[in-house]
Amino acid sequence: MTDIKPLNLESDSEPMVTPMVTPTKAKAKTKMAVWLGVLILLGVASGYGAFKFNQSKSPEKLGTGTEGKIEKGKTYGVKDEKAFPDSTEGKLESGGIDGEGSHHLAREGGVSQTVYLTSSVIDLDLFTGKQVKVWGQTFEAQKAGWLMDVGRLEVLE
């Protein structure tokens, strides 16, 4: 027979309680960790797949046309006309000014009318020497009078 000890309610100390992990709780935690790992891997894999799919359909890959040549009258880059509000036209030439822009548009009116360009969407090197119309977003520049990020381009000549 076991001795039963009475509960001492007048003691200031709290009884020591240690949490006990039962085998079922441990299995549940392991199962949850495995599912979380699987979900993370699926997320990474689907993100990578979407990236690769979009990369093959991206404007810079399509920028050379179906036969690999630049076509007069064809528009390249982002199709949404409202995405890039500013536009101008001129002859596209390579080179920026003091580190601003990778290319520039030579326009009527001389050097003061030059627009310096960069593009996060289109490979401007493909259109060097062509008369083009560009749509983009104007940015503040330190040296260039007009600095534009080009998102859409139409070959005029």
ABEGO torsion letter per residue (X at the ends): XBBBBBBBAABABBBBBBBBBBAAAAAAAAAAAAAAAAAAAAAAAAAAAAAAAAAAABAAAAAAEAAGBBBBGBBBEBABAAABABBBBEBBBBEBBGGBEABBBBBBGEAAABBBBBBAABBAAAABGBBBBBBBBBBBBAABABBBBBABBBBAX
